[in-house]
Amino acid sequence: MFDLKFHKIPGSVLILIVCAGYTQILNTFWFHDDWVFLANAAGIEPRGGGLARWISYVGYWKLFWPAFGLESVFWGVTRFLLHVLSSLLVMMIGRQVGLSRVGQLLSGFIFASGAVAFESLYWGTGAIELLGGFFSLLALWLWLTGRGFQYLALVAAMLAILSKESSLFLPAFFALHLMKSQRRDPLKILGIATVVLFAVLAIFALRNDFGSSAEYALTLQAIPRNMLALGFWLVAPPPFQRGLEWTQAWPLMVGALVWISWIILALKEARAGRWTIPVVLLMTGISMGPAALLSTHVLPRYDYLPTAGLAFTIGWVLDRRLRWVSARREILVAAVFAILVGVSTYYRVHVTFTNGRPVHRLVVKEQTSQRVCQGLEKLDLNPNDRLVFFIEPSTHPEELKHLQDSVGGTLGPRLILGPNIKVTWSHEITPEDIGAWIISVDGLDLELLGKYNPRR
């Protein structure tokens, strides 16, 4: 008979328990940038940008589009599995650096339940962070496994760089680790140099892609503020996982306390001749570097991969201070983390202002997009019909922007209704619109007026 007192539960089972609370957001509908990537995968409107984030911008979407189409629940499962696998990799890397089972499980549980993971799991476009995190952690694990696996690590590093630039710390880590090795394989040195060159090319490609965007403007002056904000989001509970515009003085002070505490611990470990935590801190800081350079567009989800660094550190500190003697206690601890994930996720989705509007900005857009697209699905249009969103004078510019962002402008309606449907947003009806279907846009309310016929 199976005795939970003496048998260990597989770490994968425990991680699945912790992540179970995320299943309530697997069926999140499409909104905002999702429509751009879906339209590109469907061949409706190609997206430029070349190789910049090719894995997370193009490859991922083209891979699953033929099988999943617009069925968002299946896409949600892929995001969920990426997060589960990344959490397992955190545990496995913990084993590589010498953590006991307690430290491994704690590291995995902390990463799996991190508050910053919500946005990436809730939003289709969040796959960018998830893919970057997964391939980065995979590259670390393969490299630490050693021997021939390190060549695979170099490949995984390139995939990570093609997913998200937070992975740019990888060649630095590989080089540091190789310097400590007694055998410095020239082929591996050449491989690391190739990854560095690949990273430089990826940076230039990304810069060309985002160069004209004010949101992604870079400035050195923003680094101190952004690093403090990113430090705060690492430990902030769900109600405070909000954008930079909401981050006032006290959160930045908390962020400073996080970094100061981490630096003190790293210095203490270094004096004792233990270099794991100093290296973890350094690599975490490098992974935040690209986001820290952004002038305004800094968000909590950019902490997805850096959360692994914090998880390792906490697991390292508590590793020899805690003892679990049975699988029952492991299940109990996993259940506690699972409850935290479930409650946190439910709160983020359902908390509203007094007027009933969701607090979380992504939840607002998702609900708006779902409402509009459900209405569009009821239309009985012919393949080559025209659809005009007529913007009433009473519609505020911010309301219009919110609507268009939510449904992807013309892309969402075309994906819902058919690629040959011509969709426009207009402040006036012209003779060219005769025979077109008209939808009145009054604030955030939409009403189907029918086909335009000026003779009626």
N, C-alpha and C positions, 0 to 999 in steps of 0.2 A: 504494500500500500504506500502511496506517495506521502511522504512526511515533510510538510513545509518547514519543519524546524531545522532540518539538516540539508535539504536540497535547495540549490540556487535556482531562482527563476531567470530564464534568459533575459539579458538586457534589452533585447528587441521587444519582448512582451511588456516589460516595465515602461519602456519609452512609449509604446502604443497606448498604454493606460494613461500616461501623462498627457498625451496629445489628443485623447478622445474628445476633450471639450471643444476642439476645433472643428469637429464634424458638423456642428450646427451652422457653419458658414461655407460648406462645400458648394452649395448651390447659389452662390452670389451671382447676380446678373451682371451683364457687361455695362461698362460706362467709361467715359473719358478716353484715355489713350488706348484702351482695349480695342476700340473700333478701328484705330489706325493699323494695329498689328493684325487684326482679323481681316481687314480689307486687303492688306498686302498679301496675307496667306491665301486668301480666296481669289487673288488676281484681279480684284475690282479696281484697286488704285495702288500701284507700286509705291513703296516708300523708298526714298533716297537714303543716303548715308553710308553706302559702301560697306566696309568691314567693321565699322563702329558697333560694338556690342552685337555682332552678327548672331551669336548663339541665342541670346535672350530677346533680340529684336526680330529675328527672321527665322532661324533654324528651328527653335522650339515651336513656333506657331505653324510653320509649314509642315513639321513632322506630324502634329496631331490634328490639323485641320481636316484632312481627308477622312479621318475616323470619327472625330467628335463634332465637327461643324460648330453650330452655335449652342450645343448642349453644354451649358456651363458647369453642370455637376461633374462631368468627366474631367474637365480642365481643373476643377477644384480638387479632385482626387490627385491629379499629378502634382499640384502645389503641396498638398498634404503629405504625399509620399516623399517629396524632396525635403520637406522639413523633418520628417521622421528619420530619413537616411542621414541628414546632416547631424541630427541629435545623436544618432548612433556613432557617427564618425567622431564626434566630440568625445564620447566614451572611449572609443578605440584608440584615439590619440592619447587620452589620459593614461591608458594602459602602457602605451609606448614610452611615455616619459616617467613611468614608475609609480603612478597612483595605485593605491589599493582599490579593491572593488567599491569600497565606500566612496572614495574620491571620484572614481569613474562615474558611478551612478549619480552622485551629486552634480558633477559637471554636466552630464547629459540632461538631467532633470531641469537644472537652472536654464540651460540653453533652450530646451524644448518649451519651457513655460515663460520665456522672456516676453515682457509686454510689447517689445518692439516688433515681435513677429506677427502681430495681428494684421497690420495693414498689408503685408506681403501675402498673407494667406487669404485675406478677404478680397483683395483686388487682383484681377487677372494679370495686370501689368506688374504686380508684385513678384511674378516669376523672375524678373530681372534680379532682384536681391537673392531669391532662393537659389537660382542657378549659379550665381556668383559665389554664394556661400557654400553650396554643395561641392562644386568643382575645386574651390580653394581648400576646403577641409579634406577632400579626397586626395588632392596633391600633397598636402601635409602628411597624411597617413601613409601614403605610398612611399614618400621620401624617407620617413622615419622607419618604415619597414626594412629599408636597405636593399643592397645588392641590385638585382635587375629591376626591382620595382621602382627604383629611382628614375629610370628612363621613362617609365610610365608616368611618374610624377611630373616630369617635364611636359609631357603631352597634356596631362590634366591641368597644369598651370596655364598652358596656352588656351585651353577651353575656358578656364576661369577668367582670364584676361579678356576673352571675347564675349564674356557674359557681363562682367561688372568690374570697373577699374579699382574697386576696393581690394582686389586680389593682387595689386602691384607689389605688395610686400613679399610675395613668394620668392622671386629671385634673390632678394636680400637674405631671406631665411636660408635658402639653399646654400648660398655662398658662405654664410656664417657657419652653418653646420658642416660643410665640407672642409672649412679651415681647421676645424677641431679634429677632423678625421686624420688618422695616420696614413691612409691611402688616398691620395688626391688624383683620382682618375682623370687624365687629360680629356677623355671623351665626355665626362660629366661636366668638366669645366667649360668645354665647348658648348655643351647643351645649355648650361646656365647662361652663357653669353648670348646664345640664340634666343632664349626666353627674354633676356633684357632687351635685345634688339626688337623682338616681337612686341614687347610692352611699349617701347618708344613709338613704334609705328602705330600701335593701337591708340596711344595718346593723341598723336597727330590726327588720326582718323576721327576720333571723338571730338577733337577741337574743331575740325572742319565741319562736322555735323552740327555742333551746337554753337559755333562761333558767332552766329548772328542773333542768338537768343539772349535777351536781357536776363531771363531767369537763370541762365547758366553762366553768366559773366563771372570771371575769376578775379580775385583780389587778395593780396597778401594781408591787407589790413583786417580782413574778416577772420583770420585764423584764430586769434585768441578767443573771440566771442563764440565762434562755432565749436571749437574744441571744448569749451565750458558747457555749451548746450548739449553737445553729443555725450559728454560725461554725465550730465544730469539725466538724459534720456536712458542711459544704461541702467539706472536704478529707479527711475520714476515709476510710480504706480499708474494704472490706466487713465485716471482723470487728468493727469498732467502730461500725457503723451500727445502734445499739441505742437503746432508749427512754431517756427522761430518768432513770428510776430506776437505770439502769446507768452514768450519766454522773457520774464522780467528779471529784476536784479536777484531775488532770492534763489530762483532755480540755477542761475549762473554761479552763485556762491556755493550751492550744493554740488554743482559740477566741479568747482575748484576743490572742494573737500574730497571728492572722489579721486581726482588726480593726485592730490597731495598724499592721501592715504596710500594709494597704489605705488607712488614713487618711494615713499618711506619704506614700505614693505620690500620693494625691489632692491633698495640700497642695503637693507638689513640682510636679505638673502645673498646679495653679491658679496658682502663682507664675510659671510659664512662660507663662501666658495660655492654657493648653489646659484646657478645662472638661469634656471628655468623661468622664474618669474620675471627677472629683468628682460629676458628675450621676449617673453609673452607681452610684456608692457610695450616694448619697442615695436614689435610687429603690429600690435593693436593700434598704436599711434600712427604708424605708416598706413595701415588700412583705412584710417579715417582721413588721411591727407587729402585725397581728391575732393571729398565732401567739405572739408574744412576751408577749402579755397573758394567755395561758392559765395557770392556776395549776398544772396537772399534765399535761394531755393535749397534750404537745409531742412531736412525732415527727420522725424524719429526713425523711420524705417531704414535710414542709412546706417543705423547701428546694428543691423541684423548680423553681419559677420563679426564685427567687434564684440558682440555679446559673447561669442565663444571665448574670447580672451578673458573677459570677466568671469565666465563660468569656470575656466581652467584655474584661475587664481583662487576663487572661493573653494573649489574642490581641493586645491593644493593646501590651503590654510587649514581646512577642516578635516583633511584626510586622516591624520593621526590623532585627532581630538574626538572623533566619533567612532563608535563601534556598533555594528549590527550583528547579532548572533543568529538570526533566523530569517528565512525567506518571508515569513509573515510580516516582519518589520519592514522589509524592503517593499512589500506590497502596500503596507500602510503608508509609508512615506510617499510612494508613487501615487497613491490615492489622494493624499493631501495636495500634492502638486496638481493632480488632475482636477480637483475641485477648484483650485485657484484659477486654472486655465478656463474651466467651464464658466465660473462666475465672472471672470474678467471679460471673456468673449461675449457673454450675454449682456453684460453692462455696456460694452462698447457699441453693440448693435441696437440696443433698445433704449438707452438713456436719451431723454429729449428735453428741450427747453419747455417753458410753461405753455408756449403756443403749439406744442406738439411736434415741432421740427427737430429731427435728430441732431444731437450735439456733434457727432463725428462728421467731418466734412465729406468723407468717402461714402458714408452711409446715406447722406442726403443725396448725393449724385446717383448712387446705385438705385435708390427708391424712385427718383425722378425718371431715370432711364427706363426702369422696368415698367413704370406706369405708362409712359409715352409709347413704348414698344408694344405693350400689351394692347393698347388702342390701335396701333398700326396693324397688328396681326389680324384684326377684325375686318380690315378693309378688303374689298373684293376688287382688286385692280388688275388690269390687263398688263402683260409683260412690258409694254412700251408706253404706259401711261405717264403722266406728269403729276407731281405733287408739289404744291406750293404752301409753305408755312407763312401765312399772312400775319405780319407783326402789327398788332393794334397799337395806336398811339399811346395808349395807357401803359404799355409794357416798359418797365424800367430797364435801362441798359444792363444792370447787374442781373436782373431776372433773365434777360435774353441770353447773356453770357453763360449763366448757370444751365439753362436749357440746352444750349448748343454744345457746351462742354460735356454734359451728361450723355447726350445721344451721338456725340461725335460729329456734329454738324450735319452733313448730308450722308456720312458713311453708315451710321447706324440704320437709318431708314432704308437705305439701299440694300444692306445686308438682310434686313428683315423682309422687305417687299420684293426684292429681285434686283440684280445688277443693272438691268436696262431701264429701270425706273429713273426718270430725271427728277431730282429733288432740288428745290431752291428755297431759300429764306428771303422774304421780300417785305419791304415796308409799303408797297403799293401793288395793286393788281393792274396789269397792262393788257392790251389786246392780244399779246402773245400768249397770255394765260388762258385763252378761251379753250374750253374742253379739259382744263387741268382740274384735278381735285384740290380743293382749298381747305386748309385747316387754319382756323383762327387761333392766334397766340395772344391771349390776354393775360399778361402777367405770367404766372406759372400754369394757367388753365388753358387747355386746348379743346377746341370744339370743331367737329367736322361740319363744314358748311355745304359740302357736296361739290358737284362739277360746276365750274364757272360758265355761266351762260348770261351775257349782258342783256339779252332780249327778255329775260324773265322779269 
